[in-house]
């Protein structure tokens, strides 16, 4: 696999419910607190009118439900592209595309045609130099696809001709500045070329290894191309040049440097800059010994330029003055006005740890944009990098991996977003960062919501807060001899009793004797006892009505089983002392099953991820429960007041609802900008508000219609 680093161009840097809204035409529009009596009366009238109109048109009543974005604004950005004809139009990408037409003041997600896809980062993006409304986009990591838009990104169409035989996704894209029909895509091993705007592609193998992280084209002679290959399979990268439109190639770096960026001076194409790392360093990332090389003869000879101390990979050139460049380093943001011979510190606060993608306005070079590495979204400078402001209004590129609600306050939300903890106390209208350890998930004491547990993964420890997450113990408690803990669960009747699912999942793919277990603590996580099992355990759930009944999901081999690992469900009826396998599915997946127990009946249990099954007799027999869901289920919540109502979050198909205990399902997706759901949460005291975390689209809430 190739790892994304960065791309380098002139002018654009690339890097790697408390309210209810109802609108009927223009006559009815309300956005008001549900608790207000007058507003409630208005909403009931509006809902009744909407029901008459919608049912008369044959549309299900669920069409009146609309998801509302909660942010938080910001998120990681891996590339920024500025429209060279209208620099107020800017595109920012990560797990989707965001667009602004007013210099970053307001952003929208024009992802029609993209949002239904399973998650995968945008690995390549290009704009037609002659027609800025024509865009190309490549997706990667298990979803190798190429898309095209001819209306500035409002609508996207997949290019079915993208070579299906390619083992990797497009890593870079460039459009011929003199011929809009000619498009080049960098891939692993070489380059693919289209001469008809992406309708058909021809692939040229340049070298058997190395992925073309960047493709650069001579603006004066488009038949001259450069591709920079990054390392693949522990083998070095290279810099290649073609003078015949990609038919033949010459290696310009015989020492096989790991090339991550190439830039050609738009005023003098004999001037070429290359950012590289010696291939012997491999995947060095932050510890790379970066090297900036400059050629004045089209790559025939090279001299090394300087880089700021602590340079971290972010570099961009001033399009009006190619000898001027900006760089992000550990000591701050630097500027060079002499081709990298010397550097001046312009801002000591923004370092390469905080920001990486850089872009310069092609008409006003004092205007710069940065993408935050830590989920800060987009930052903008209008004074050459000396001062910066965030410009994130509408930019919800966040990736909440875990979501939890305060059991005693339906409007207090906790989320792990891009690796950091954030909290909202007003239903998602505003968010505050919490100074917490790096944790992967939460568990609340149902009797005292001030007590919050967090499962840490750097390191793998249990952290506790007794003041609603405002402060945390800094050391945490260890899980003693457990190699890895994947999930925690509290006993609903005795919150001092905790269970932890333990075991190294990855070991099952090279060790037939991979092990795990279920840990139990009776003193709030201070000490633990282990019930060892012959499988790594990935999930654990405790029945609300009977604390002795516990279910666990695991991954591993059953006795005398052949082939890939199986997903296994285990059950204990004595508080975790003894465990019995009750279901095994040999599907070769790399993750274990997840679980949900009916809060009113411990014999009704659901297992999911990817397929959804249901048992009504404590796991003795199971039946499929996913009719109507043609996607992988990754999250499931049960309405605590009406357990026959379920909500399922899927990978690439959005949210589904069942009102018959999983017998049938219907989609509830209106208003979502991403259909890959990472987490769901339903307030126990207000089950009419559902919250969803999405991949690359932030958090959403919806006011649920009740029968």
C-alpha positions as CSV (number, residue, x, y, z in Angstrom):
1,X,0.0,0.0,0.0
2,X,1.2,3.5,-0.7
3,X,0.7,6.2,1.9
4,X,-0.4,9.7,1.0
5,X,2.1,12.4,1.7
6,X,1.6,15.7,-0.1
7,X,1.5,17.3,-3.5
8,X,3.1,20.5,-4.6
9,X,1.8,23.0,-7.1
10,X,2.0,26.7,-7.9
11,X,-0.9,28.4,-6.3
12,X,-2.6,25.4,-4.7
13,X,-1.3,23.1,-2.0
14,X,-2.5,19.6,-1.7
15,X,-2.4,17.4,1.4
16,X,-2.0,14.4,2.2
17,X,-33.5,17.7,19.3
18,X,-34.5,20.4,20.7
19,X,-35.7,22.0,17.5
20,X,-37.8,20.8,14.6
21,X,-37.8,22.3,11.2
22,X,-40.7,21.8,8.8
23,X,-41.2,23.6,5.5
24,X,-44.2,23.2,3.2
25,X,-43.4,25.2,0.1
26,X,-43.0,28.8,1.2
27,X,-46.2,29.0,3.3
28,X,-45.1,27.1,6.4
29,X,-41.7,27.3,8.0
30,X,-40.9,26.8,11.7
31,X,-37.8,26.3,13.7
32,X,-38.7,26.4,17.4
33,X,-38.1,24.7,20.7
34,X,-40.5,21.7,21.1
35,X,-41.1,22.5,24.7
36,X,-43.0,25.8,23.9
37,X,-46.7,25.1,23.9
38,X,-47.6,27.6,21.2
39,X,-44.9,26.3,19.0
40,X,-46.0,22.8,19.6
41,X,-49.6,23.7,18.5
42,X,-48.2,25.3,15.4
43,X,-46.1,22.2,14.6
44,X,-49.0,19.8,15.1
45,X,-51.0,21.9,12.7
46,X,-48.1,22.0,10.2
47,X,-47.5,18.3,10.6
48,X,-51.2,17.5,10.0
49,X,-51.1,19.6,6.8
50,X,-47.9,18.0,5.7
51,X,-49.4,14.6,6.3
52,X,-52.4,15.4,4.1
53,X,-50.2,16.7,1.4
54,X,-47.6,14.0,1.5
55,X,-50.0,11.1,1.9
56,X,-52.1,12.5,-0.9
57,X,-49.0,12.3,-3.1
58,X,-48.2,8.7,-2.1
59,X,-45.0,9.7,-0.2
60,X,-44.5,8.0,3.2
61,X,-45.0,10.1,6.3
62,X,-41.3,9.6,7.1
63,X,-40.6,12.1,4.3
64,X,-41.4,14.9,6.7
65,X,-38.4,14.0,8.9
66,X,-35.2,15.9,8.2
67,X,-31.8,15.5,9.6
68,X,-30.2,18.7,11.0
69,X,-26.4,19.2,10.9
70,X,-24.9,19.8,14.3
71,X,-21.3,20.3,13.2
72,X,-18.9,20.6,14.8
73,X,-17.4,22.8,12.2
74,X,-13.9,22.0,11.0
75,X,-12.3,18.6,10.4
76,X,-9.1,17.3,8.8
77,X,-8.4,18.5,5.3
78,X,-6.0,16.7,3.0
79,X,-6.0,19.1,0.0
80,X,-7.0,22.6,-1.0
81,X,-7.6,23.7,-4.6
82,X,-8.2,27.3,-5.6
83,X,-10.0,28.2,-8.8
84,X,-7.4,30.1,-10.8
85,X,-10.1,32.1,-12.7
86,X,-12.1,33.0,-9.6
87,X,-9.9,32.6,-6.5
88,X,-12.9,33.1,-4.2
89,X,-14.0,29.7,-5.3
90,X,-12.1,27.1,-3.3
91,X,-12.4,23.3,-2.9
92,X,-11.3,21.4,0.2
93,X,-11.3,17.6,0.4
94,X,-10.9,14.7,2.7
95,X,-13.8,12.2,2.8
96,X,-15.8,14.3,0.4
97,X,-15.7,17.7,-1.2
98,X,-16.5,21.1,0.4
99,X,-16.8,24.3,-1.7
100,X,-16.8,28.0,-1.0
101,X,-17.5,30.8,-3.4
102,X,-16.8,33.7,-1.1
103,X,-13.2,33.1,-0.1
104,X,-14.0,30.7,2.8
105,X,-16.7,32.6,4.6
106,X,-19.3,30.0,3.9
107,X,-18.9,26.3,2.8
108,X,-21.2,23.7,1.4
109,X,-20.8,20.0,0.6
110,X,-21.8,19.6,-3.1
111,X,-21.5,15.8,-2.9
112,X,-24.5,14.7,-5.0
113,X,-23.4,11.4,-6.5
114,X,-20.8,10.8,-3.8
115,X,-22.5,10.6,-0.5
116,X,-23.9,7.1,-1.0
117,X,-20.5,5.6,-1.4
118,X,-18.8,3.7,1.4
119,X,-16.1,5.8,3.1
120,X,-12.8,6.3,1.4
121,X,-10.7,9.5,1.2
122,X,-10.4,11.7,-1.8
123,X,-7.0,10.8,-3.1
124,X,-6.8,13.0,-6.2
125,X,-8.5,16.2,-7.4
126,X,-8.1,18.3,-10.5
127,X,-9.7,21.3,-12.2
128,X,-9.8,21.9,-15.9
129,X,-7.5,24.9,-16.5
130,X,-9.8,26.1,-19.4
131,X,-13.1,25.3,-17.8
132,X,-13.2,25.7,-14.1
133,X,-16.6,24.0,-13.8
134,X,-15.1,20.7,-15.0
135,X,-13.6,18.8,-12.1
136,X,-12.1,15.3,-11.6
137,X,-12.0,13.4,-8.4
138,X,-10.5,10.1,-7.3
139,X,-11.4,8.0,-4.3
140,X,-9.3,5.3,-2.7
141,X,-8.8,2.8,0.1
142,X,-11.2,0.0,-0.9
143,X,-13.3,2.2,-3.1
144,X,-11.2,2.9,-6.2
145,X,-13.3,5.1,-8.3
146,X,-13.0,8.1,-10.6
147,X,-15.7,10.8,-10.8
148,X,-16.3,13.9,-13.0
149,X,-18.4,17.0,-12.5
150,X,-19.2,19.5,-15.2
151,X,-21.1,22.0,-13.0
152,X,-18.5,23.0,-10.4
153,X,-19.0,20.0,-8.1
154,X,-22.8,20.3,-7.6
155,X,-23.3,16.9,-9.3
156,X,-20.8,14.0,-9.7
157,X,-20.9,11.1,-12.2
158,X,-18.8,8.0,-11.9
159,X,-16.6,7.3,-14.9
160,X,-17.3,3.6,-15.5
161,X,-14.4,3.4,-17.9
162,X,-11.8,3.8,-15.1
163,X,-9.8,0.6,-15.5
164,X,-11.3,-1.9,-13.1
165,X,-8.2,-4.1,-13.3
166,X,-6.1,-1.5,-11.5
167,X,-5.1,-2.8,-8.1
168,X,-4.9,0.7,-6.6
169,X,-6.8,4.0,-6.8
170,X,-5.8,7.2,-8.5
171,X,-3.2,9.0,-6.5
172,X,-3.0,12.2,-8.5
173,X,-4.7,14.0,-11.4
174,X,-3.9,16.7,-13.9
175,X,-5.6,18.1,-16.9
176,X,-3.7,19.3,-20.0
177,X,-3.8,23.1,-19.9
178,X,-4.2,23.3,-23.7
179,X,-6.5,20.3,-24.3
180,X,-9.3,19.8,-21.9
181,X,-9.9,16.3,-23.2
182,X,-6.5,15.0,-22.0
183,X,-6.4,13.9,-18.4
184,X,-3.6,12.1,-16.6
185,X,-4.0,10.0,-13.5
186,X,-1.1,8.8,-11.4
187,X,-1.4,5.2,-10.2
188,X,0.8,2.6,-8.6
189,X,3.3,1.5,-11.2
190,X,2.7,4.3,-13.7
191,X,0.1,6.6,-15.2
192,X,-3.3,6.3,-17.0
193,X,-4.1,8.7,-19.7
194,X,-7.5,9.7,-21.2
195,X,-7.8,11.7,-24.4
196,X,-11.6,12.0,-24.2
197,X,-12.3,13.7,-20.9
198,X,-12.3,10.4,-18.9
199,X,-14.5,8.3,-21.2
200,X,-11.6,5.9,-21.9
201,X,-8.2,5.3,-20.3
202,X,-4.9,3.8,-21.5
203,X,-2.4,2.8,-18.8
204,X,1.4,3.0,-19.2
205,X,3.6,1.1,-16.7
206,X,6.5,3.2,-15.8
207,X,8.0,0.9,-13.1
208,X,6.7,-2.2,-11.3
209,X,6.7,-0.6,-7.9
210,X,6.1,2.9,-6.6
211,X,2.9,5.0,-6.7
212,X,2.6,8.2,-8.7
213,X,1.8,10.5,-5.8
214,X,2.1,13.6,-8.0
215,X,1.8,14.3,-11.7
216,X,3.1,17.6,-13.0
217,X,2.6,19.0,-16.6
218,X,4.7,21.6,-18.4
219,X,2.3,24.6,-18.9
220,X,4.1,25.7,-22.1
221,X,4.7,22.2,-23.5
222,X,2.0,19.8,-22.3
223,X,3.8,16.8,-23.8
224,X,6.4,17.2,-21.1
225,X,5.3,15.4,-17.9
226,X,6.9,14.6,-14.5
227,X,5.7,11.9,-12.1
228,X,6.9,11.5,-8.6
229,X,6.7,7.9,-7.2
230,X,6.5,7.2,-3.5
231,X,7.8,4.0,-1.9
232,X,5.7,0.8,-2.2
233,X,6.3,-2.5,-0.5
234,X,9.4,-1.2,1.2
235,X,11.0,-0.3,-2.2
236,X,12.1,3.2,-3.2
237,X,10.3,5.8,-5.2
238,X,11.7,7.8,-8.1
239,X,11.3,10.9,-10.3
240,X,10.5,10.2,-14.0
241,X,10.1,12.6,-17.0
242,X,8.4,12.1,-20.3
243,X,8.8,14.3,-23.4
244,X,6.2,12.5,-25.6
245,X,3.0,12.8,-23.6
246,X,3.6,9.8,-21.4
247,X,4.7,7.2,-24.0
248,X,8.2,6.8,-22.8
249,X,9.9,7.8,-19.5
250,X,13.4,8.6,-18.1
251,X,14.4,8.3,-14.5
252,X,15.9,11.6,-13.4
253,X,16.8,10.5,-9.8
254,X,19.0,7.4,-10.1
255,X,19.4,7.1,-6.3
256,X,15.7,6.2,-6.2
257,X,14.5,9.0,-3.9
258,X,11.0,8.8,-2.4
259,X,9.4,11.7,-4.3
260,X,6.3,13.3,-2.9
261,X,6.0,16.6,-4.7
262,X,7.0,18.2,-8.1
263,X,6.5,21.8,-9.2
264,X,7.3,23.5,-12.5
265,X,7.9,27.2,-12.7
266,X,4.9,28.6,-14.8
267,X,7.1,31.4,-16.2
268,X,10.2,29.3,-17.0
269,X,9.5,25.6,-17.3
270,X,13.1,24.7,-17.3
271,X,13.0,25.5,-13.6
272,X,11.7,22.4,-11.7
273,X,11.5,21.8,-8.0
274,X,11.2,18.4,-6.3
275,X,10.5,17.5,-2.7
276,X,11.8,14.1,-1.8
277,X,13.0,11.8,1.0
278,X,15.9,9.3,0.6
279,X,14.3,5.9,0.0
280,X,16.4,4.2,2.7
281,X,14.2,6.0,5.3
282,X,11.1,4.2,4.2
283,X,7.8,5.3,5.8
284,X,9.5,7.9,8.0
285,X,6.6,10.5,8.2
286,X,7.5,13.1,10.8
287,X,11.1,12.0,11.1
288,X,11.8,12.3,7.4
289,X,15.0,13.9,6.2
290,X,13.2,16.0,3.5
291,X,15.2,17.3,0.6
292,X,14.3,20.2,-1.7
293,X,16.1,20.0,-5.1
294,X,16.1,22.6,-7.9
295,X,16.9,22.1,-11.6
296,X,17.5,24.9,-14.0
297,X,17.7,22.7,-17.1
298,X,14.5,20.6,-17.0
299,X,15.8,17.9,-14.7
300,X,19.2,17.3,-16.4
301,X,21.1,18.4,-13.3
302,X,20.0,19.3,-9.7
303,X,21.2,21.3,-6.8
304,X,19.8,21.1,-3.3
305,X,18.0,24.0,-1.7
306,X,17.5,24.5,2.0
307,X,14.4,23.8,4.1
308,X,13.5,25.2,7.4
309,X,14.7,23.2,10.4
310,X,11.9,20.7,11.4
311,X,10.2,20.8,8.0
312,X,7.1,18.6,8.1
313,X,6.1,18.2,4.5
314,X,3.9,21.2,3.8
315,X,5.2,23.4,1.0
316,X,3.6,25.7,-1.6
317,X,4.9,28.2,-4.2
318,X,3.7,31.8,-4.9
319,X,2.2,31.5,-8.4
320,X,3.2,35.1,-9.3
321,X,6.8,34.7,-8.0
322,X,7.9,31.1,-8.2
323,X,11.1,31.8,-6.2
324,X,8.9,32.6,-3.3
325,X,7.5,29.7,-1.2
326,X,5.9,28.9,2.1
327,X,6.7,25.9,4.3
328,X,5.2,24.5,7.5
329,X,7.8,23.3,10.0
330,X,7.9,22.3,13.7
331,X,8.9,25.8,14.6
332,X,6.2,27.5,12.7
333,X,5.4,28.8,9.2
334,X,8.2,30.1,7.1
335,X,8.6,32.0,3.8
336,X,11.5,32.0,1.3
337,X,11.9,34.6,-1.4
338,X,14.9,33.2,-3.1
339,X,14.1,29.7,-4.1
340,X,14.7,28.1,-0.8
341,X,18.2,29.5,-0.2
342,X,17.0,31.3,3.0
343,X,13.9,31.3,5.1
344,X,12.1,33.8,7.4
345,X,9.8,32.8,10.2
346,X,6.4,34.5,9.6
347,X,4.3,32.8,12.3
348,X,5.6,30.7,15.2
349,X,2.2,29.4,16.2
350,X,1.2,27.4,13.2
351,X,3.5,24.4,13.0
352,X,3.7,21.4,10.7
353,X,1.9,19.4,13.4
354,X,-1.1,21.8,13.2
355,X,-1.3,22.5,9.5
356,X,-0.1,20.7,6.4
357,X,-2.0,21.5,3.1
358,X,-1.1,24.9,1.9
359,X,-2.5,27.0,-0.9
360,X,-1.7,30.5,-2.3
361,X,-4.3,32.7,-4.0
362,X,-3.2,32.8,-7.7
363,X,-4.2,36.5,-8.0
364,X,-3.4,37.9,-4.5
365,X,-0.4,36.0,-3.2
366,X,-0.7,37.6,0.2
367,X,-3.8,35.4,0.7
368,X,-3.0,31.9,2.0
369,X,-5.0,28.9,3.1
370,X,-4.0,26.1,5.4
371,X,-5.8,22.8,6.3
372,X,-5.5,21.9,9.9
373,X,-4.0,18.5,10.8
374,X,-5.8,18.4,14.1
375,X,-9.4,18.8,12.9
376,X,-9.2,22.6,12.7
377,X,-10.6,22.8,9.2
378,X,-9.4,25.7,7.1
379,X,-7.3,28.7,8.2
380,X,-6.9,31.8,6.2
381,X,-4.2,34.6,6.1
382,X,-4.5,37.9,4.2
383,X,-1.0,39.2,5.2
384,X,1.4,36.6,3.8
385,X,1.1,34.2,6.7
386,X,1.7,36.5,9.6
387,X,-1.8,36.1,11.1
388,X,-4.5,33.5,10.6
389,X,-8.2,33.1,11.2
390,X,-10.4,30.0,10.9
391,X,-13.0,30.1,8.1
392,X,-15.2,27.0,8.8
393,X,-18.8,28.2,8.5
394,X,-20.6,25.2,7.0
395,X,-17.4,23.1,6.8
396,X,-18.4,20.0,8.7
397,X,-15.7,17.6,7.6
398,X,-15.4,16.1,11.1
399,X,-15.3,12.3,11.6
400,X,-17.0,11.4,14.9
401,X,-15.9,7.8,15.7
402,X,-17.8,7.5,19.0
403,X,-21.0,9.2,20.3
404,X,-22.6,9.1,23.7
405,X,-25.4,11.0,25.5
406,X,-25.6,12.0,29.1
407,X,-28.2,9.6,30.6
408,X,-29.7,12.4,32.7
409,X,-29.6,15.1,30.0
410,X,-30.8,14.5,26.5
411,X,-29.1,17.7,25.2
412,X,-25.6,16.9,26.6
413,X,-23.6,15.1,23.9
414,X,-20.1,13.6,24.0
415,X,-18.2,12.7,20.9
416,X,-14.8,11.5,20.0
417,X,-14.0,13.5,16.8
418,X,-10.8,13.1,14.8
419,X,-9.2,11.6,18.0
420,X,-10.2,14.4,20.4
421,X,-13.1,14.7,22.8
422,X,-15.8,17.4,22.4
423,X,-18.9,18.1,24.4
424,X,-22.1,20.0,23.7
425,X,-24.6,21.0,26.4
426,X,-27.2,22.5,24.2
427,X,-28.1,19.6,21.8
428,X,-25.2,20.2,19.4
429,X,-25.7,24.0,18.8
430,X,-22.3,24.7,20.3
431,X,-19.3,22.5,21.0
432,X,-16.3,22.7,23.4
433,X,-13.1,20.8,23.4
434,X,-12.4,18.7,26.5
435,X,-8.9,18.3,27.8
436,X,-9.1,14.5,27.9
437,X,-6.8,11.6,27.2
438,X,-6.9,10.0,23.8
439,X,-9.9,7.8,24.2
440,X,-11.9,5.7,21.7
441,X,-15.3,5.4,23.5
442,X,-17.3,6.4,26.5
443,X,-19.5,4.7,29.2
444,X,-21.7,6.7,31.6
445,X,-22.8,5.7,35.0
446,X,-26.6,5.5,34.5
447,X,-27.2,6.6,38.1
448,X,-24.7,9.4,38.3
449,X,-23.9,11.0,34.9
450,X,-21.1,13.0,36.4
451,X,-19.1,9.8,36.4
452,X,-17.8,9.1,32.9
453,X,-15.4,6.3,31.8
454,X,-13.2,6.5,28.8
455,X,-11.5,3.7,27.0
456,X,-8.0,4.9,26.1
457,X,-6.0,3.6,23.2
458,X,-2.8,5.6,23.6
459,X,-2.3,3.9,26.1
460,X,-4.9,1.2,26.4
461,X,-6.2,2.1,29.9
462,X,-9.4,3.1,31.6
463,X,-9.7,6.8,32.3
464,X,-12.4,8.3,34.7
465,X,-14.0,11.6,35.2
466,X,-16.3,12.6,38.1
467,X,-17.3,16.0,36.8
468,X,-19.1,15.3,33.5
469,X,-15.8,15.0,31.6
470,X,-14.4,18.4,32.6
471,X,-11.3,16.8,34.1
472,X,-9.9,13.3,34.0
473,X,-7.4,11.3,36.0
474,X,-4.2,11.6,34.0
475,X,-2.8,8.2,34.7
476,X,-5.8,6.0,34.3
477,X,-6.1,2.4,35.5
478,X,-4.5,-0.5,33.7
479,X,-6.4,-3.6,32.6
480,X,-3.5,-5.6,34.2
481,X,-2.3,-8.4,32.1
482,X,-4.6,-7.8,29.1
483,X,-2.8,-7.1,25.8
484,X,-5.6,-5.0,24.4
485,X,-9.1,-3.9,25.4
486,X,-11.6,-3.3,22.6
487,X,-14.8,-2.3,24.4
488,X,-16.2,-1.6,27.9
489,X,-19.7,-2.0,29.3
490,X,-21.3,-1.1,32.7
491,X,-23.8,-3.1,34.6
492,X,-27.0,-1.0,34.4
493,X,-28.1,-2.1,37.9
494,X,-24.7,-1.8,39.5
495,X,-22.6,0.8,37.7
496,X,-19.5,0.0,39.8
497,X,-19.4,-3.3,37.9
498,X,-17.6,-3.0,34.6
499,X,-16.8,-5.5,31.9
500,X,-14.1,-5.2,29.3
501,X,-13.7,-7.1,26.0
502,X,-10.0,-8.0,25.5
503,X,-7.8,-9.6,22.9
504,X,-5.6,-8.7,19.9
505,X,-7.9,-9.1,16.8
506,X,-5.0,-8.8,14.3
507,X,-3.3,-11.8,15.8
508,X,-6.0,-14.1,14.6
509,X,-4.8,-13.7,11.0
510,X,-1.4,-15.3,11.7
511,X,-1.9,-17.2,15.0
512,X,-4.4,-20.1,15.2
513,X,-4.1,-19.8,19.0
514,X,-5.0,-16.2,19.3
515,X,-6.5,-15.5,22.8
516,X,-8.7,-13.1,24.6
517,X,-11.2,-12.8,27.4
518,X,-13.8,-10.8,29.3
519,X,-12.4,-8.7,32.2
520,X,-14.6,-7.8,35.2
521,X,-14.2,-5.1,37.8
522,X,-16.4,-4.7,40.9
523,X,-14.8,-1.5,42.1
524,X,-15.3,1.0,39.3
525,X,-12.3,-0.2,37.3
526,X,-9.6,-0.1,39.9
527,X,-8.9,-3.8,39.8
528,X,-9.9,-6.5,37.3
529,X,-10.3,-10.3,37.1
530,X,-10.1,-12.1,33.8
531,X,-12.3,-14.9,32.3
532,X,-9.9,-16.2,29.6
533,X,-11.4,-17.3,26.3
534,X,-9.8,-18.9,23.2
535,X,-10.8,-15.9,21.1
536,X,-10.2,-12.2,21.1
537,X,-13.4,-10.5,22.4
538,X,-14.5,-7.4,20.5
539,X,-17.7,-6.4,22.2
540,X,-19.7,-7.0,25.4
541,X,-23.3,-6.1,26.5
542,X,-25.1,-6.6,29.8
543,X,-28.8,-7.2,30.0
544,X,-30.8,-4.3,31.7
545,X,-33.2,-6.6,33.4
546,X,-30.8,-9.4,34.5
547,X,-27.2,-8.4,35.3
548,X,-26.1,-12.1,35.2
549,X,-27.0,-12.3,31.5
550,X,-24.1,-11.0,29.4
551,X,-23.3,-11.5,25.7
552,X,-19.9,-11.1,24.1
553,X,-18.8,-10.9,20.4
554,X,-15.5,-12.5,19.4
555,X,-13.3,-13.3,16.5
556,X,-11.4,-16.6,16.1
557,X,-11.3,-20.2,15.1
558,X,-13.6,-22.8,16.6
559,X,-12.3,-26.3,17.3
560,X,-11.7,-28.2,14.1
561,X,-12.7,-25.2,12.0
562,X,-10.8,-24.6,8.7
563,X,-10.5,-21.4,6.7
564,X,-10.6,-17.8,7.8
565,X,-11.6,-16.7,11.3
566,X,-15.2,-16.8,12.4
567,X,-17.4,-14.3,14.1
568,X,-18.5,-15.8,17.4
569,X,-21.3,-14.9,19.9
570,X,-20.8,-16.1,23.5
571,X,-23.2,-15.9,26.5
572,X,-22.8,-16.0,30.2
573,X,-25.7,-16.5,32.7
574,X,-23.6,-16.2,35.9
575,X,-22.2,-12.7,35.7
576,X,-19.3,-13.5,33.4
577,X,-17.7,-16.5,35.2
578,X,-18.5,-19.1,32.5
579,X,-19.1,-18.5,28.8
580,X,-20.8,-20.7,26.1
581,X,-20.6,-20.1,22.3
582,X,-24.1,-19.7,20.9
583,X,-23.4,-18.6,17.3
584,X,-20.6,-18.8,14.8
585,X,-20.4,-17.3,11.3
586,X,-17.4,-18.2,9.2
587,X,-17.2,-15.1,7.0
588,X,-13.5,-14.2,7.1
589,X,-14.1,-10.7,8.3
590,X,-11.4,-8.8,10.2
591,X,-13.6,-7.6,12.9
592,X,-15.9,-9.2,15.5
593,X,-19.7,-8.9,15.8
594,X,-21.4,-6.1,17.7
595,X,-24.3,-6.6,20.1
596,X,-27.5,-4.9,21.3
597,X,-29.9,-6.3,24.0
598,X,-33.6,-5.5,24.2
599,X,-33.9,-3.3,27.4
600,X,-37.2,-5.1,28.4
601,X,-36.3,-8.7,27.7
602,X,-32.8,-10.2,28.0
603,X,-33.7,-13.1,25.7
604,X,-34.1,-10.7,22.8
605,X,-30.7,-9.9,21.4
606,X,-29.3,-8.6,18.1
607,X,-25.9,-9.1,16.6
608,X,-24.7,-7.1,13.7
609,X,-21.6,-6.0,11.7
610,X,-21.9,-6.7,9.0
611,X,-25.2,-8.7,8.8
612,X,-28.0,-8.2,11.3
613,X,-29.5,-11.2,13.1
614,X,-32.0,-11.5,15.9
615,X,-32.7,-14.1,18.6
616,X,-35.8,-14.2,20.8
617,X,-34.8,-17.1,22.9
618,X,-31.5,-16.1,24.5
619,X,-29.4,-17.1,21.5
620,X,-30.6,-20.6,21.0
621,X,-31.8,-19.8,17.4
622,X,-31.2,-16.8,15.1
623,X,-33.0,-15.3,12.2
624,X,-31.9,-12.6,9.7
625,X,-33.3,-9.2,10.6
626,X,-32.1,-7.0,7.8
627,X,-35.0,-7.1,5.3
628,X,-34.7,-3.8,3.4
629,X,-31.1,-3.0,4.3
630,X,-28.7,-3.8,1.5
631,X,-25.6,-2.6,3.3
632,X,-23.3,-3.4,6.1
633,X,-24.8,-2.5,9.5
634,X,-22.2,-0.8,11.8
635,X,-24.4,0.6,14.6
636,X,-27.7,-0.2,16.2
637,X,-29.9,1.4,18.9
638,X,-33.1,0.3,20.5
639,X,-35.9,2.7,21.6
640,X,-35.9,2.3,25.4
641,X,-39.6,3.2,25.6
642,X,-40.7,1.1,22.6
643,X,-38.2,-1.8,22.1
644,X,-39.8,-2.9,18.8
645,X,-38.5,0.3,17.3
646,X,-34.9,0.0,16.1
647,X,-32.4,2.3,14.3
648,X,-29.5,0.9,12.2
649,X,-26.6,2.9,10.9
650,X,-24.9,1.5,7.8
651,X,-21.8,1.8,5.7
652,X,-22.7,3.8,2.7
653,X,-26.5,3.6,2.9
654,X,-27.4,5.8,5.8
655,X,-29.9,5.3,8.6
656,X,-32.7,2.8,8.6
657,X,-35.7,2.4,11.0
658,X,-37.7,-0.7,11.9
659,X,-41.0,-0.5,13.9
660,X,-41.5,-4.2,14.0
661,X,-38.5,-5.5,15.9
662,X,-36.3,-5.8,12.8
663,X,-38.9,-7.4,10.5
664,X,-38.8,-4.7,8.0
665,X,-36.7,-1.5,7.5
666,X,-37.1,1.9,5.8
667,X,-34.4,4.5,5.1
668,X,-34.5,7.8,7.0
669,X,-31.8,9.8,5.2
670,X,-33.2,13.2,4.2
671,X,-30.7,15.9,5.0
672,X,-27.6,13.7,5.5
673,X,-24.5,14.7,3.6
674,X,-22.7,11.5,4.3
675,X,-24.3,8.0,4.3
676,X,-21.6,6.2,6.1
677,X,-22.7,6.2,9.7
678,X,-20.1,5.7,12.4
679,X,-22.4,5.9,15.5
680,X,-26.0,6.3,16.7
681,X,-27.4,7.5,20.0
682,X,-31.0,7.8,21.3
683,X,-31.7,9.7,24.5
684,X,-33.2,7.4,27.1
685,X,-35.5,10.1,28.5
686,X,-36.2,11.6,25.0
687,X,-36.3,8.9,22.5
688,X,-37.9,11.2,19.9
689,X,-34.5,12.7,19.1
690,X,-31.9,10.5,17.3
691,X,-28.3,11.5,16.9
692,X,-25.9,10.2,14.2
693,X,-22.2,10.5,13.6
694,X,-21.1,10.3,10.0
695,X,-17.8,9.7,8.3
696,X,-16.5,13.1,7.1
697,X,-19.9,14.8,7.5
698,X,-20.0,15.5,11.2
699,X,-22.9,15.0,13.6
700,X,-26.7,15.1,12.8
701,X,-29.9,15.0,14.8
702,X,-33.5,14.3,13.7
703,X,-36.8,14.7,15.4
704,X,-38.4,11.3,15.1
705,X,-42.1,10.9,14.1
706,X,-43.9,8.6,16.4
707,X,-46.9,6.4,15.4
